[in-house]
Amino acid sequence: MKNYLIIGGSSGIGEALSLLLEKEHSQVFSSYNQNVKKDTENIRYFKLNVLEDLPDFSFLPQTLNGVVYCPGSIKLRPFHRIKPADFLQDYNLQVVGAIKILQAVLPRLKNAKSASVLLFSTVAVQTGFPFHTQVASSKGAVEGLMRSLAADLAPRIRVNCIAPSLTDTPLASSLLNSDSKKESNAQRHPLKRIGQANDIANAANFLLSDNSSWITGQVFSVDGGISTLKI
């Protein structure tokens, strides 16, 4: 049985991935902040605020086969309305939070014969969109962190990143809170639909698995084609 740590695993993509891993008979340790969840047979939920001090991970097994860091935010505003402190808040959540978690559990990852780390970016890093400076700047840092970590931790630990487009999760609820918003956003994508949590979770599951054992240092666009196609 493999052991996985999912930070932000109580809703959206993190929850979908936790359930996929449980179906494969893995042991999953999945954190929540406000969305309290009850343990299942193979998922142990625990409370964690990544913006606070270093967590106590003494309850984790000594070997981890994978770590996934899901926390993020989507705050879309014109650049002139964003304060420097807002950029720092996103950076602390999405970059410093990931650093703290990975440093805390790195010995457990090194105990595995091979292990996988997965971070999340956004399509807006490589494709410029208006009102996305806050989210794109911190997620751009995530991509840089991922590549450097992949070099540092090779060959035993693989590190990759998924860059989704807009996905129907609680995080994006304010952008998809009406049928008209859902339809207009769907039409922006070549595949003419909004991403679902399982679309991203399936890709994440692949990158955690041995089927991706020759992949590291990569950003995978799971975005309905919006980053590369104009149709």
C-alpha positions in Angstrom: 0.0 0.0 0.0 1.3 3.4 -1.0 1.1 6.5 1.2 0.1 9.9 -0.1 -0.2 13.3 1.5 -2.7 15.7 0.0 -2.7 19.3 1.3 -6.1 20.8 0.6 -7.8 17.5 0.0 -11.2 18.2 1.4 -12.9 19.8 -1.6 -12.5 20.3 -5.4 -9.5 18.7 -7.1 -7.9 17.6 -3.9 -11.0 15.7 -2.8 -11.4 14.1 -6.2 -7.8 13.0 -6.1 -8.1 11.6 -2.6 -11.1 9.5 -3.6 -9.2 8.2 -6.7 -6.2 7.2 -4.7 -8.5 5.5 -2.1 -10.1 3.4 -4.9 -6.6 2.2 -5.8 -6.2 1.0 -2.1 -3.6 3.7 -1.2 -3.5 5.3 2.2 -4.3 9.0 1.9 -3.6 11.7 4.5 -5.7 14.6 3.4 -5.8 18.1 5.1 -8.7 20.5 5.4 -8.9 24.0 6.7 -12.6 24.9 7.1 -14.4 22.1 5.2 -14.4 19.4 7.9 -14.4 15.8 6.7 -14.8 12.5 8.4 -12.3 9.7 7.9 -13.0 6.8 5.6 -11.4 3.4 5.5 -8.3 4.7 3.6 -8.4 8.5 4.0 -7.4 10.2 7.2 -8.4 13.8 7.3 -6.6 16.4 9.5 -6.9 20.1 10.1 -4.2 22.3 8.7 -3.8 26.1 8.0 -0.7 26.3 5.8 -0.3 30.1 6.7 0.4 29.3 10.3 3.5 27.8 11.8 5.1 24.5 10.7 2.6 21.6 11.2 3.2 18.6 13.3 3.4 15.6 10.9 4.4 13.1 13.5 1.3 11.0 12.7 2.4 10.4 9.2 4.1 7.1 8.2 7.9 7.2 7.8 7.6 6.7 4.1 5.6 8.8 1.7 5.2 7.9 -2.0 3.8 11.2 -3.0 2.8 14.7 -1.9 0.3 17.0 -3.6 -0.1 20.7 -2.7 -3.5 22.0 -3.7 -4.2 25.3 -1.8 -4.7 28.3 -4.0 -6.8 31.4 -4.7 -8.4 33.0 -7.7 -8.6 36.8 -7.2 -9.2 38.6 -10.5 -8.8 42.4 -10.4 -7.3 45.2 -12.4 -3.6 45.6 -11.6 -4.0 49.2 -10.2 -6.5 47.9 -7.6 -4.2 45.2 -6.1 -2.0 46.2 -3.2 1.5 44.7 -2.8 0.3 43.0 0.4 -2.3 41.1 -1.7 0.5 39.7 -3.9 2.4 38.7 -0.8 -0.7 37.0 0.7 -1.0 34.8 -2.5 2.7 34.1 -2.5 2.6 33.0 1.1 -0.3 30.7 0.4 0.8 29.2 -2.9 4.6 29.2 -2.7 5.8 29.5 0.9 3.1 27.1 2.0 4.3 24.5 -0.4 7.9 25.1 0.7 7.1 24.6 4.3 5.2 21.4 3.7 7.8 19.9 1.4 10.7 20.7 3.8 8.8 19.1 6.7 8.1 15.8 4.9 11.2 15.6 2.6 12.8 12.8 4.8 9.7 10.7 4.4 9.8 11.1 0.6 13.4 10.2 0.6 12.6 6.9 2.4 10.5 5.8 -0.6 12.2 3.9 -3.4 10.7 6.5 -5.8 8.3 9.3 -5.0 6.4 12.0 -6.7 5.6 15.6 -5.8 2.8 17.5 -7.6 2.2 21.3 -7.5 -0.5 23.4 -9.2 0.0 26.3 -11.5 -2.5 28.0 -13.9 -2.9 28.4 -17.6 -2.6 32.2 -17.0 1.2 31.9 -16.4 2.0 31.0 -20.0 -1.0 32.7 -21.6 -1.6 36.3 -20.5 -5.1 37.1 -19.4 -6.4 40.5 -18.2 -7.0 40.8 -14.4 -4.8 37.8 -13.7 -1.6 39.5 -12.4 -2.1 38.4 -8.8 -2.7 34.7 -9.4 -0.3 34.4 -12.4 2.7 36.0 -10.5 2.5 33.6 -7.6 1.8 30.6 -9.8 4.7 31.6 -12.0 6.8 31.2 -8.9 5.3 27.8 -8.3 6.5 26.7 -11.8 10.0 28.0 -11.0 10.1 26.2 -7.7 8.9 23.0 -9.3 11.7 23.0 -12.0 14.4 23.7 -9.5 13.1 21.1 -7.0 13.0 18.5 -9.8 16.7 19.1 -10.5 17.5 19.1 -6.8 15.6 15.9 -5.9 16.3 13.8 -9.0 16.6 10.8 -9.5 14.6 9.5 -6.5 11.9 12.1 -6.3 10.0 13.4 -9.3 8.4 16.9 -9.3 5.8 18.1 -11.7 3.1 20.7 -12.1 -0.4 20.8 -13.6 -1.6 24.1 -15.1 -5.4 23.9 -15.3 -7.8 26.4 -16.9 -11.0 27.4 -15.1 -12.4 24.3 -13.3 -15.8 23.9 -11.7 -14.7 23.7 -8.1 -15.6 25.7 -4.9 -12.5 27.8 -5.5 -14.0 29.1 -8.8 -17.6 29.4 -7.5 -17.7 33.1 -7.9 -16.7 32.9 -11.5 -19.3 30.2 -12.3 -22.3 31.1 -10.1 -24.8 31.3 -13.0 -25.7 29.4 -16.1 -24.7 32.3 -18.3 -21.2 32.5 -16.7 -20.7 28.8 -17.2 -21.8 28.9 -20.8 -19.6 32.0 -21.7 -16.6 30.4 -20.0 -17.2 27.1 -21.7 -17.3 28.8 -25.1 -13.8 30.3 -24.6 -12.3 26.8 -24.6 -11.8 24.8 -27.8 -13.5 21.8 -26.2 -16.5 23.9 -25.3 -16.9 23.0 -21.7 -15.6 23.9 -18.2 -13.1 21.6 -16.6 -14.3 19.3 -13.9 -12.4 18.3 -10.8 -12.0 14.7 -12.1 -10.4 16.0 -15.3 -7.5 17.4 -13.2 -7.5 14.6 -10.6 -7.1 12.0 -13.3 -4.0 13.8 -14.7 -2.7 14.2 -11.1 -3.2 10.5 -10.4 -1.1 9.6 -13.5 1.7 11.9 -12.4 1.8 10.3 -9.0 1.8 6.8 -10.4 4.6 4.6 -11.7 3.2 5.1 -15.2 4.9 8.5 -15.2 8.2 7.2 -13.8 10.2 9.0 -16.6 8.6 12.4 -16.3 9.9 15.1 -14.1 10.3 18.9 -14.2 7.3 19.4 -16.5 4.2 21.6 -16.5 1.2 19.8 -17.9 -1.6 22.0 -19.3 -5.0 20.4 -18.6 -7.1 23.3 -20.0 -9.5 22.3 -22.7 -7.0 23.5 -25.3 -7.3 27.2 -24.4 -3.5 27.7 -24.0 -2.5 26.5 -27.4 -5.5 26.5 -29.8 -7.4 29.3 -31.4 -10.6 28.0 -33.1 
